[in-house]
Amino acid sequence: MPRKTLNLGILAHVDAGKTTLTERLLYAAGVIDTVGTVDAGTTRTDTLALERQRGITIKSAVVSFEIAGTTVNLIDTPGHPDFIAEVERVLSLLDGAVLVISAVEGVQPQTRVLMRALRRLRVPTLLFVNKIDRGGADPGRVLDAIRGRLTAAIIPMGTADEPGARDARFRPYGFDDPTFRTGLTEALAERNDSLLAAYVENESAVTDGRLRGELAAQTRRSSVHPVFLGSAITGEGVAALMTGLAELLPAEAGDPEGTVSGRIFKIDRGPAGEKIAYVRMFAGTVQIRQRLPVETTTGGEAEAKATGISVPERGGWVRRPHLVAGEIGRLWGLSGVRIGDTIGRPPPSGGQWHFAPPTMETVVAPVRPENDGALRGALARLAEQDPLINVRADDTGREISVSLYGEVQKEVIGATLATEFGIDVTFRETTIICVERPVGRGEAVEVLNTGSNPFRATIGLRVEPGPQDSGIEFRVGVAPQSMPMYVYRNADTFTDHMAQYVRRTLCEGRFGWQVTDCVVTMIDCSYSVPDGPPSRRGPLSTPADFRDLTPLVLMRAVEQAGTVVCEPMLRVSLEIPVWAISAVLTALGRLGAAVRHQSLRGDLTTIEVVAPAARVPDLQRRLPGLTGGEGVLEATLDGYRPVRGEFTTRPRTTVDPRNRERYLLSLTRQGARE
């Protein structure tokens, strides 16, 4: 019979103690002999040198242990908001989670962000109020804050004796405790009509077994959240939490005989530089040497073969010939895969991950010029590990830029390059990533066998504005018989390739920014054949002719249409204390933010605004001072608007096709290299 597996996430605000709790769970399960500490850099999950140095988690890590016959794959996730994409990637894979909250600092800004994400994705979650042995610990105050600022749907599973003292203890409630039993029954009955009817009819007829079963069922539906108290440092309360993990969270065996379904959530490299893909299996079984269908994040399809498999076991990784449903494993041999790719059919959650693109970028340069080549290789490795880090070089090859979510991420990239690759770098001031939108209609045509066209193809393209936030739409307005079917096999394949050529060209518009929100229509097409009419006679056309001619035609059409540079706008949700409203509204006015909505809940006010992305980092820096450290800011992309005033032209990464002679020369050089 397949073993049950629980894929568990540990989440928390920075310094709440989640990594220490991970160590304590491993120790209590008998996986390690001593509890590592963040300060000493001896923890199992913070394996990067930078993580040990800074005492923060940057990359998710997986360790495994057993509780009551259930295999628990514990995933330690980052706590800093700059790495929220890493957190969200993990959340979509979890069976359950533990949100750690400090009994001293209480509900902190990132705690609220994480809890909202957990509830939005309906991840079954237990809460662990940590550090009850620390001076200033006040579990009662923290429980009130949880009800007021996170969720009222909590079930305290015990109380703390002597909080704030080194010998603080967690005292679990028993089902024979009438106060706990009444409160639990009433809380569960609010969400279960049959339980409510049974309770009203005969309170004593509601058995302990029914209450335990209903508590587990509602926890697994993410309707309620049991709360445990304790200390990860001393181990107090950890045994009760482990019992809660086994009894309250959904551990499943999965279907090893089903159709293969898995998702890649992390990419790493082995000692010899080989790519290692971390996979969460939802169904089926993967065997060594098995050919696996892969659906990429860009919608393409490929095939890969697993040459090696390992699974987490008792704090380490062991080789195994197969990986089954419900498990997390590492696969070797999948050289072309990226984070987010699907193995087999899409998982039950469906779809690909969708993250707002980074809105900032910075130019990075090596301190020592001789490290330029090594820097490019190192940045390529980092981009592979995080697909949201985009690395680009200008067409001269002299400047390299990386996209970012925040300034801490920039610091981490710099420190990682120094510690992991031995490359010291400098960064320029962070700038905003804009886009370009067409403002009119433009058309261009290059005709086969004419003096101005060096390629064996005819291409005509029309560019016109599309709906806002629609991206790039490619249409074919020519008859199938005008397409080179002997090269592309069918009309759909030709259309797909032309769409790729168009999107690749529109990565950089007139001012160097991506062109978006447009419709590109193919209005003319032809190809050459040896026995064709004079206008089409010549050597057979090749895909390279259509690929290389597309930028020449398309950029002329874009030039004729004209584009406007648009800056990213962020929809910002601020949760602040009531007393800070005046100061925050004044700051928002100075930053040019437009207030959309304002609401009051208890001692907190929520303000929703739309602001230029360039101004939001300043608001983030000022918010702690304006709110006494109580303010929470969540920002999501709200689209783009035309830049008011001057804007920066972005250096191109490729030769501009509008410079015809230089573009054709670059193709000649590229052909010589190939």
C-alpha positions as CSV (number, residue, x, y, z in Angstrom):
1,M,0.0,0.0,0.0
2,P,1.5,3.4,-1.0
3,R,2.7,5.5,1.9
4,K,0.9,8.8,2.8
5,T,2.9,11.9,2.1
6,L,2.4,15.4,3.5
7,N,4.1,18.2,1.6
8,L,4.4,20.9,4.3
9,G,5.4,24.5,4.1
10,I,6.9,26.6,7.0
11,L,6.3,30.3,6.6
12,A,6.8,33.4,8.8
13,H,7.9,37.0,8.9
14,V,11.7,37.4,9.1
15,D,13.1,36.3,12.5
16,A,9.9,34.7,13.8
17,G,11.7,31.4,14.1
18,K,10.6,29.3,11.2
19,T,14.1,27.9,10.4
20,T,14.6,27.1,14.1
21,L,11.3,25.4,14.2
22,T,12.3,23.3,11.2
23,E,15.5,22.2,13.1
24,R,13.4,21.3,16.1
25,L,11.0,19.2,14.1
26,L,13.9,17.3,12.5
27,Y,15.4,16.8,16.0
28,A,12.1,15.6,17.5
29,A,11.6,13.2,14.6
30,G,15.1,11.7,15.2
31,V,16.6,12.9,11.9
32,I,19.4,15.0,13.5
33,D,21.2,14.6,16.8
34,T,21.6,18.3,17.6
35,V,19.5,21.4,16.8
36,G,21.3,23.7,14.5
37,T,21.1,27.5,14.9
38,V,20.7,30.3,12.5
39,D,23.3,32.4,14.3
40,A,25.9,29.6,14.1
41,G,25.0,28.8,10.5
42,T,24.4,25.2,11.3
43,T,20.9,24.7,10.1
44,R,20.0,22.0,7.6
45,T,17.7,24.1,5.3
46,D,19.8,27.3,4.9
47,T,22.4,25.7,2.8
48,L,23.6,28.8,0.8
49,A,26.6,30.6,2.3
50,L,24.7,33.8,2.0
51,E,21.7,32.4,3.9
52,R,24.0,31.4,6.8
53,Q,25.8,34.7,6.7
54,R,22.6,36.9,6.8
55,G,20.4,34.6,8.8
56,I,17.6,34.7,6.3
57,T,16.1,32.1,3.9
58,I,16.5,33.0,0.2
59,K,15.8,29.7,-1.6
60,S,13.3,27.1,-0.7
61,A,14.8,23.9,0.7
62,V,13.3,20.4,1.2
63,V,14.0,18.0,4.1
64,S,12.0,14.9,5.1
65,F,11.0,13.1,8.3
66,E,8.3,10.8,9.5
67,I,5.3,11.2,11.9
68,A,3.1,8.3,12.8
69,G,3.7,6.5,9.5
70,T,3.3,9.6,7.3
71,T,6.3,10.9,5.3
72,V,6.5,14.7,5.8
73,N,8.4,16.7,3.1
74,L,9.1,19.9,4.9
75,I,9.7,23.0,2.7
76,D,11.5,25.9,4.3
77,T,10.4,29.1,2.4
78,P,11.8,32.6,2.3
79,G,10.3,35.2,4.6
80,H,11.4,38.5,3.0
81,P,8.9,40.2,0.7
82,D,11.4,40.6,-2.1
83,F,11.3,36.8,-2.5
84,I,7.5,36.4,-2.4
85,A,7.6,34.8,-5.9
86,E,9.6,32.0,-4.4
87,V,7.1,31.6,-1.6
88,E,4.1,31.6,-4.0
89,R,5.7,28.9,-6.2
90,V,5.9,26.7,-3.2
91,L,2.4,27.5,-1.9
92,S,0.8,26.0,-5.0
93,L,2.5,22.7,-4.3
94,L,1.7,22.3,-0.6
95,D,-0.8,20.0,1.1
96,G,-0.6,22.1,4.3
97,A,1.4,24.8,6.0
98,V,2.5,26.1,9.4
99,L,2.6,29.9,9.8
100,V,5.0,30.9,12.6
101,I,4.2,34.0,14.7
102,S,6.4,35.4,17.4
103,A,4.9,35.6,20.9
104,V,6.9,38.8,21.4
105,E,6.6,40.8,18.2
106,G,3.2,39.3,17.4
107,V,1.5,39.7,14.0
108,Q,4.0,41.5,11.8
109,P,3.6,43.0,8.3
110,Q,4.8,40.0,6.3
111,T,2.8,37.7,8.5
112,R,-0.4,39.4,7.2
113,V,0.8,39.1,3.6
114,L,1.6,35.4,4.0
115,M,-1.7,34.6,5.7
116,R,-3.6,36.4,2.9
117,A,-1.8,34.3,0.3
118,L,-2.5,31.1,2.2
119,R,-6.2,31.8,2.5
120,R,-6.4,32.9,-1.1
121,L,-5.0,29.6,-2.2
122,R,-6.9,27.7,0.5
123,V,-3.9,26.0,1.9
124,P,-4.8,24.2,5.1
125,T,-2.8,26.1,7.8
126,L,-1.9,25.6,11.4
127,L,-0.5,28.5,13.4
128,F,2.4,28.2,15.8
129,V,3.0,31.1,18.3
130,N,6.7,30.8,18.9
131,K,9.1,32.2,21.5
132,I,6.7,31.9,24.5
133,D,9.9,31.6,26.6
134,R,11.2,35.1,25.6
135,G,11.0,38.2,27.7
136,G,8.0,40.2,26.6
137,A,6.0,37.2,25.3
138,D,2.3,37.8,25.5
139,P,0.3,34.9,23.9
140,G,-3.0,36.4,24.9
141,R,-2.2,39.7,23.1
142,V,-1.0,37.7,20.0
143,L,-4.1,35.6,19.9
144,D,-6.2,38.8,19.9
145,A,-4.0,40.3,17.1
146,I,-4.5,37.1,15.1
147,R,-8.3,37.4,15.4
148,G,-8.2,41.1,14.5
149,R,-5.5,41.2,11.8
150,L,-5.3,37.7,10.3
151,T,-8.5,35.7,10.7
152,A,-11.2,35.2,13.3
153,A,-11.5,31.5,12.4
154,I,-8.9,30.2,14.8
155,I,-9.0,27.4,17.4
156,P,-6.5,27.8,20.3
157,M,-5.4,24.3,21.1
158,G,-3.9,25.2,24.5
159,T,-2.5,27.9,26.7
160,A,1.0,29.0,27.9
161,D,2.0,28.7,31.6
162,E,4.5,31.3,32.8
163,P,4.9,33.0,29.4
164,G,8.0,35.2,29.2
165,A,10.0,32.9,31.5
166,R,12.7,30.4,30.4
167,D,10.7,27.5,31.7
168,A,7.4,28.6,30.0
169,R,5.2,25.6,29.2
170,F,2.5,24.8,26.7
171,R,-0.6,23.2,28.3
172,P,-2.8,21.5,25.7
173,Y,-6.5,21.7,26.2
174,G,-8.3,18.4,26.6
175,F,-11.7,17.4,25.3
176,D,-12.8,16.9,28.9
177,D,-12.2,20.6,29.5
178,P,-15.8,22.0,29.3
179,T,-14.7,25.5,28.3
180,F,-12.6,24.3,25.4
181,R,-15.2,21.7,24.4
182,T,-18.0,24.3,24.3
183,G,-15.9,26.9,22.4
184,L,-14.7,24.2,19.9
185,T,-18.2,22.9,19.3
186,E,-19.7,26.3,18.7
187,A,-16.9,27.3,16.4
188,L,-17.2,24.2,14.3
189,A,-21.0,24.3,14.3
190,E,-20.9,27.8,12.7
191,R,-19.6,26.1,9.6
192,N,-21.6,22.8,9.7
193,D,-25.4,22.8,9.9
194,S,-25.7,19.1,10.8
195,L,-23.3,19.5,13.8
196,L,-25.2,22.6,14.9
197,A,-28.5,20.7,14.8
198,A,-27.1,17.8,16.8
199,Y,-25.6,20.3,19.3
200,V,-28.8,22.1,19.8
201,E,-30.8,18.9,20.1
202,N,-28.5,17.2,22.6
203,E,-25.2,18.7,23.5
204,S,-23.9,15.6,25.2
205,A,-24.6,13.5,22.1
206,V,-21.8,15.2,20.2
207,T,-19.0,12.8,20.8
208,D,-15.2,13.5,21.1
209,G,-14.7,11.4,18.0
210,R,-17.1,13.6,16.0
211,L,-15.5,16.8,17.2
212,R,-12.0,15.5,16.3
213,G,-13.2,14.4,12.9
214,E,-14.9,17.7,12.2
215,L,-11.9,19.7,13.4
216,A,-9.7,17.8,11.0
217,A,-12.2,18.2,8.1
218,Q,-12.6,21.9,8.6
219,T,-8.9,22.4,9.0
220,R,-8.3,20.5,5.7
221,R,-10.9,22.8,4.0
222,S,-9.0,25.8,5.3
223,S,-12.2,26.9,7.1
224,V,-10.5,27.0,10.6
225,H,-6.9,27.3,11.8
226,P,-5.8,25.5,15.0
227,V,-3.3,27.5,17.0
228,F,-0.5,25.9,19.0
229,L,1.9,27.7,21.3
230,G,5.5,26.9,22.2
231,S,9.2,27.6,21.8
232,A,11.3,26.2,18.9
233,I,14.5,26.9,20.9
234,T,13.5,24.8,23.9
235,G,11.2,22.3,22.1
236,E,8.2,23.2,24.2
237,G,4.9,22.6,22.4
238,V,6.6,21.0,19.4
239,A,5.3,17.5,20.2
240,A,1.7,18.8,20.3
241,L,2.3,20.6,16.9
242,M,3.6,17.4,15.4
243,T,0.5,15.5,16.6
244,G,-1.5,18.3,14.9
245,L,0.4,17.8,11.7
246,A,-0.4,14.1,11.6
247,E,-4.1,14.4,12.6
248,L,-5.3,17.7,11.1
249,L,-3.5,18.2,7.8
250,P,-4.3,16.3,4.6
251,A,-1.8,13.5,4.0
252,E,-2.6,11.5,0.9
253,A,-1.2,8.4,-0.8
254,G,-1.9,9.7,-4.4
255,D,-2.5,7.6,-7.4
256,P,0.8,6.0,-8.6
257,E,-1.1,4.2,-11.5
258,G,-2.6,7.4,-12.9
259,T,-1.4,9.5,-15.8
260,V,1.9,11.2,-15.0
261,S,1.4,14.8,-13.7
262,G,4.1,16.9,-12.0
263,R,5.5,20.4,-11.8
264,I,9.0,21.7,-11.6
265,F,9.4,24.3,-8.9
266,K,13.1,24.7,-8.5
267,I,16.3,24.3,-10.6
268,D,19.7,23.6,-9.1
269,R,23.1,22.5,-10.3
270,G,25.2,19.5,-9.2
271,P,28.9,19.4,-8.4
272,A,29.7,18.8,-12.1
273,G,27.4,21.6,-13.3
274,E,24.6,19.2,-14.2
275,K,21.0,20.5,-14.1
276,I,18.8,19.1,-11.3
277,A,15.0,19.7,-11.5
278,Y,12.9,19.6,-8.3
279,V,9.5,18.1,-9.0
280,R,6.2,17.8,-7.1
281,M,4.4,14.7,-8.4
282,F,0.6,14.9,-8.3
283,A,-0.2,11.6,-10.1
284,G,1.5,8.7,-11.8
285,T,5.0,7.3,-11.5
286,V,8.2,8.4,-13.1
287,Q,10.8,5.7,-13.8
288,I,14.5,6.2,-14.7
289,R,15.1,6.3,-18.4
290,Q,11.4,7.0,-19.0
291,R,10.5,9.5,-21.8
292,L,8.5,12.3,-20.3
293,P,6.3,14.8,-22.1
294,V,7.0,18.3,-21.0
295,E,4.8,21.4,-21.4
296,T,6.8,24.6,-21.1
297,T,5.9,27.8,-19.4
298,T,5.7,29.4,-22.9
299,G,3.1,26.9,-24.1
300,G,5.5,24.7,-26.1
301,E,5.9,21.0,-25.9
302,A,9.0,18.9,-25.6
303,E,10.2,15.5,-24.4
304,A,12.8,14.7,-21.8
305,K,14.3,11.6,-20.2
306,A,15.0,11.2,-16.5
307,T,18.5,9.7,-16.1
308,G,18.5,9.8,-12.3
309,I,16.0,10.2,-9.4
310,S,16.5,11.0,-5.7
311,V,14.0,11.6,-2.9
312,P,14.3,13.3,0.5
313,E,14.8,10.9,3.3
314,R,15.6,11.6,7.0
315,G,17.3,14.9,6.4
316,G,19.2,13.9,3.2
317,W,18.6,12.6,-0.3
318,V,18.7,9.0,-1.5
319,R,18.8,7.6,-5.0
320,R,15.7,5.6,-6.1
321,P,14.5,4.1,-9.4
322,H,11.1,5.8,-9.4
323,L,9.2,8.8,-8.1
324,V,5.5,8.4,-7.3
325,A,2.4,10.5,-6.8
326,G,2.4,12.8,-3.8
327,E,6.2,12.8,-3.5
328,I,8.8,15.5,-4.1
329,G,11.9,14.4,-5.9
330,R,15.0,15.5,-7.9
331,L,15.4,14.5,-11.5
332,W,18.6,14.5,-13.5
333,G,18.7,14.5,-17.3
334,L,16.0,17.1,-18.0
335,S,18.5,19.6,-19.5
336,G,16.0,21.9,-21.3
337,V,13.4,22.4,-18.5
338,R,12.7,25.6,-16.6
339,I,10.9,26.4,-13.4
340,G,7.1,26.2,-13.9
341,D,7.3,23.5,-16.6
342,T,4.7,20.7,-16.4
343,I,5.6,17.0,-16.7
344,G,2.8,15.1,-18.2
345,R,-0.7,16.5,-17.9
346,P,-1.3,19.7,-15.9
347,P,-1.7,19.3,-12.2
348,P,-5.2,19.6,-10.5
349,S,-4.6,23.2,-9.7
350,G,-4.4,23.8,-13.4
351,G,-2.7,26.4,-15.5
352,Q,0.8,27.9,-15.3
353,W,2.0,30.2,-12.6
354,H,1.3,33.8,-13.3
355,F,3.4,36.4,-11.6
356,A,3.5,40.1,-12.3
357,P,6.7,40.9,-14.1
358,P,9.5,42.7,-12.3
359,T,9.1,46.5,-12.7
360,M,12.7,47.4,-11.9
361,E,16.1,46.8,-13.4
362,T,19.7,47.8,-12.8
363,V,23.0,47.6,-14.8
364,V,25.6,45.3,-13.2
365,A,29.3,45.3,-14.0
366,P,32.3,43.4,-12.7
367,V,34.7,45.2,-10.5
368,R,37.5,43.6,-12.4
369,P,37.0,43.8,-16.2
370,E,38.6,40.3,-16.8
371,N,35.6,38.8,-15.0
372,D,33.1,40.0,-17.6
373,G,32.7,36.6,-19.2
374,A,32.4,34.8,-15.9
375,L,29.7,37.3,-14.8
376,R,27.6,36.6,-17.8
377,G,27.8,32.9,-17.1
378,A,27.0,33.4,-13.4
379,L,24.0,35.6,-14.2
380,A,22.7,33.0,-16.6
381,R,22.8,30.5,-13.8
382,L,20.9,32.8,-11.5
383,A,18.2,33.5,-14.1
384,E,17.9,29.7,-14.6
385,Q,17.2,29.3,-10.9
386,D,14.6,32.1,-10.9
387,P,12.8,32.7,-14.2
388,L,11.6,36.1,-12.9
389,I,15.2,37.4,-13.1
390,N,15.7,38.5,-16.7
391,V,19.3,39.1,-17.8
392,R,19.9,41.3,-20.9
393,A,22.9,42.7,-22.6
394,D,22.9,45.7,-24.9
395,D,23.8,45.2,-28.6
396,T,27.4,46.4,-28.0
397,G,27.8,43.7,-25.4
398,R,29.2,46.2,-22.9
399,E,26.3,46.6,-20.5
400,I,24.4,43.8,-18.7
401,S,21.1,44.5,-16.9
402,V,19.1,42.4,-14.5
403,S,15.4,42.8,-13.6
404,L,14.4,43.1,-9.9
405,Y,11.5,43.1,-7.4
406,G,13.3,45.1,-4.8
407,E,16.5,46.5,-3.4
408,V,17.2,43.6,-1.0
409,Q,17.0,41.3,-4.0
410,K,19.8,43.4,-5.6
411,E,21.9,43.1,-2.5
412,V,21.4,39.3,-2.5
413,I,22.4,39.0,-6.2
414,G,25.6,41.0,-5.5
415,A,26.4,38.9,-2.4
416,T,25.6,35.6,-4.2
417,L,27.9,36.6,-7.1
418,A,30.7,37.3,-4.6
419,T,30.3,34.2,-2.4
420,E,29.2,31.6,-4.8
421,F,31.0,32.6,-8.0
422,G,33.9,34.8,-6.6
423,I,32.8,37.8,-8.7
424,D,32.7,41.3,-7.1
425,V,30.2,43.6,-8.9
426,T,28.8,47.1,-8.8
427,F,25.3,48.2,-9.5
428,R,23.9,51.4,-11.1
429,E,20.9,53.1,-9.7
430,T,17.7,51.1,-10.1
431,T,15.4,52.2,-12.9
432,I,11.9,51.3,-13.9
433,I,11.0,48.9,-16.8
434,C,8.6,50.6,-19.2
435,V,6.8,49.3,-22.3
436,E,5.8,50.8,-25.6
437,R,2.3,50.9,-27.1
438,P,1.4,51.7,-30.8
439,V,-0.5,54.9,-31.2
440,G,-1.6,54.4,-34.8
441,R,-1.6,52.0,-37.7
442,G,1.5,51.2,-39.8
443,E,2.2,48.9,-42.7
444,A,5.4,47.7,-44.5
445,V,6.1,45.1,-47.2
446,E,9.4,43.6,-48.6
447,V,8.9,41.8,-51.9
448,L,10.7,38.8,-53.1
449,N,13.3,39.2,-56.0
450,T,13.5,43.0,-55.7
451,G,16.8,44.8,-55.3
452,S,16.0,46.1,-51.8
453,N,15.2,42.6,-50.4
454,P,18.2,40.3,-49.8
455,F,15.9,37.4,-48.6
456,R,14.0,34.8,-50.5
457,A,10.6,35.7,-49.1
458,T,7.8,38.3,-49.4
459,I,6.4,39.5,-46.1
460,G,3.9,42.3,-45.5
461,L,2.9,43.2,-41.9
462,R,0.4,45.6,-40.4
463,V,0.7,46.9,-36.8
464,E,-2.2,48.6,-35.0
465,P,-3.2,49.2,-31.4
466,G,-4.8,46.4,-29.4
467,P,-6.9,46.5,-26.3
468,Q,-5.2,47.5,-23.1
469,D,-3.3,44.7,-21.3
470,S,-4.0,42.4,-24.3
471,G,-0.3,41.7,-25.1
472,I,0.6,40.8,-28.6
473,E,-1.9,39.2,-31.0
474,F,-0.7,37.8,-34.3
475,R,-3.1,37.2,-37.2
476,V,-2.7,35.8,-40.7
477,G,-4.6,37.6,-43.4
478,V,-3.2,35.7,-46.4
479,A,-4.3,32.6,-48.2
480,P,-2.8,29.2,-47.2
481,Q,-1.4,28.7,-50.7
482,S,0.9,31.6,-50.3
483,M,2.6,30.0,-47.3
484,P,5.7,27.8,-47.7
485,M,4.1,24.6,-46.7
486,Y,7.0,22.5,-47.9
487,V,9.1,24.0,-45.1
488,Y,6.6,24.4,-42.3
489,R,4.4,21.3,-43.0
490,N,1.1,23.1,-42.5
491,A,-0.5,26.6,-42.0
492,D,-0.7,26.2,-38.2
493,T,3.0,25.5,-38.0
494,F,3.9,28.5,-40.2
495,T,1.6,30.7,-38.2
496,D,3.2,29.6,-34.9
497,H,6.7,30.3,-36.2
498,M,5.8,33.7,-37.6
499,A,4.2,34.6,-34.2
500,Q,7.5,33.7,-32.6
501,Y,9.5,35.9,-35.0
502,V,7.0,38.8,-34.4
503,R,7.2,38.5,-30.6
504,R,11.0,38.2,-30.6
505,T,11.2,41.4,-32.7
506,L,8.8,43.3,-30.5
507,C,10.9,42.7,-27.4
508,E,12.4,46.0,-28.3
509,G,10.6,48.9,-29.9
510,R,11.6,52.3,-31.2
511,F,12.8,53.4,-27.7
512,G,14.3,50.0,-26.7
513,W,11.2,48.9,-24.6
514,Q,9.0,45.9,-25.3
515,V,6.1,46.7,-27.6
516,T,2.8,45.4,-26.3
517,D,-1.0,45.8,-26.5
518,C,-1.0,45.5,-30.3
519,V,-2.3,43.4,-33.2
520,V,0.1,42.4,-35.9
521,T,-1.5,41.1,-39.1
522,M,0.4,39.4,-42.0
523,I,-1.0,41.1,-45.1
524,D,1.3,39.6,-47.8
525,C,3.4,36.5,-48.1
526,S,5.3,34.6,-50.9
527,Y,8.3,32.3,-51.3
528,S,10.6,31.3,-54.1
529,V,10.8,27.9,-55.9
530,P,13.1,26.8,-58.7
531,D,10.3,26.1,-61.2
532,G,8.1,29.0,-60.2
533,P,6.9,32.0,-62.3
534,P,9.6,34.7,-62.9
535,S,8.5,36.8,-59.9
536,R,9.0,33.8,-57.6
537,R,11.7,31.8,-59.3
538,G,14.9,31.1,-57.4
539,P,16.4,28.8,-54.8
540,L,14.0,27.4,-52.3
541,S,13.0,29.7,-49.5
542,T,14.1,28.6,-46.0
543,P,12.8,29.3,-42.5
544,A,15.8,31.6,-42.0
545,D,14.5,33.9,-44.8
546,F,11.2,34.5,-43.0
547,R,12.9,34.7,-39.6
548,D,15.5,37.3,-40.7
549,L,13.2,39.3,-42.9
550,T,10.5,39.7,-40.3
551,P,12.4,42.3,-38.1
552,L,13.1,44.5,-41.2
553,V,9.4,44.6,-42.2
554,L,8.0,44.8,-38.7
555,M,10.1,47.6,-37.4
556,R,9.3,49.7,-40.4
557,A,5.6,49.2,-39.7
558,V,6.1,50.0,-36.0
559,E,8.0,53.2,-37.0
560,Q,5.1,54.2,-39.2
561,A,2.5,53.4,-36.5
562,G,4.5,55.3,-33.8
563,T,4.7,54.3,-30.2
564,V,4.3,55.9,-26.8
565,V,6.4,54.9,-23.8
566,C,4.3,53.8,-20.8
567,E,5.4,53.4,-17.2
568,P,4.2,50.6,-14.9
569,M,1.5,51.5,-12.4
570,L,1.0,49.5,-9.2
571,R,-2.2,48.9,-7.3
572,V,-1.1,49.3,-3.7
573,S,-3.0,48.1,-0.7
574,L,-1.9,49.8,2.5
575,E,-3.0,48.4,5.9
576,I,-2.1,51.0,8.6
577,P,-3.1,52.0,12.1
578,V,-6.0,54.4,12.3
579,W,-3.8,57.0,14.0
580,A,-1.5,57.1,11.0
581,I,-4.1,57.9,8.4
582,S,-3.3,61.7,8.1
583,A,0.4,61.3,7.7
584,V,0.1,58.4,5.2
585,L,-2.5,60.3,3.0
586,T,-0.2,63.3,3.0
587,A,2.7,61.2,1.8
588,L,0.5,59.6,-0.9
589,G,-0.5,63.0,-2.2
590,R,3.1,64.0,-2.5
591,L,3.9,60.8,-4.4
592,G,1.1,61.4,-7.0
593,A,-0.9,58.4,-5.8
594,A,-4.6,58.3,-6.5
595,V,-6.7,56.9,-3.7
596,R,-9.3,54.4,-5.0
597,H,-10.8,53.0,-1.8
598,Q,-10.6,53.3,2.0
599,S,-12.1,51.1,4.7
600,L,-11.9,50.7,8.5
601,R,-11.7,47.5,10.4
602,G,-11.1,47.7,14.2
603,D,-7.9,49.7,14.8
604,L,-6.7,49.2,11.2
605,T,-7.5,51.2,8.0
606,T,-7.1,49.8,4.5
607,I,-6.3,52.3,1.8
608,E,-6.1,51.2,-1.8
609,V,-4.3,53.5,-4.2
610,V,-2.7,53.4,-7.7
611,A,0.7,54.9,-8.0
612,P,3.6,55.0,-10.5
613,A,6.0,52.0,-9.8
614,A,8.9,54.5,-9.6
615,R,7.4,56.1,-6.5
616,V,6.4,53.0,-4.6
617,P,9.9,52.1,-3.3
618,D,10.0,55.6,-1.6
619,L,6.7,54.9,0.0
620,Q,8.0,51.5,1.2
621,R,11.0,53.1,2.8
622,R,8.9,55.8,4.5
623,L,6.0,53.5,5.7
624,P,7.6,52.1,8.8
625,G,8.4,55.6,10.1
626,L,4.9,56.9,9.3
627,T,3.1,53.9,11.0
628,G,5.4,53.0,13.8
629,G,6.4,49.8,12.0
630,E,2.8,48.6,11.8
631,G,2.1,49.4,8.2
632,V,1.8,46.7,5.6
633,L,2.1,47.3,1.8
634,E,1.1,44.9,-0.9
635,A,1.6,46.0,-4.5
636,T,0.5,44.3,-7.7
637,L,0.8,45.5,-11.3
638,D,-2.1,47.6,-12.4
639,G,-1.1,48.1,-16.0
640,Y,0.8,50.9,-17.7
641,R,0.1,54.5,-18.5
642,P,2.0,57.0,-20.8
643,V,5.0,58.6,-19.2
644,R,4.4,62.2,-18.3
645,G,7.4,64.3,-19.2
646,E,10.8,63.0,-20.2
647,F,11.6,59.3,-20.4
648,T,14.7,57.2,-20.9
649,T,15.6,55.4,-24.1
650,R,16.7,51.9,-23.2
651,P,19.8,50.5,-24.8
652,R,19.0,47.7,-27.3
653,T,20.1,44.1,-26.8
654,T,20.0,43.4,-30.6
655,V,21.0,45.4,-33.6
656,D,18.1,47.7,-34.6
657,P,16.6,46.5,-37.9
658,R,15.9,50.1,-38.8
659,N,19.6,50.4,-39.3
660,R,19.4,48.2,-42.3
661,E,23.1,48.0,-43.2
662,R,24.2,47.2,-39.7
663,Y,21.4,44.6,-39.3
664,L,22.3,42.8,-42.5
665,L,26.0,42.8,-41.5
666,S,25.1,41.3,-38.1
667,L,23.2,38.5,-39.8
668,T,26.3,37.8,-42.0
669,R,28.5,37.6,-39.0
670,Q,26.0,35.4,-37.2
671,G,25.9,33.0,-40.2
672,A,29.7,32.9,-40.2
673,R,29.7,31.9,-36.6
674,E,27.1,29.2,-37.1
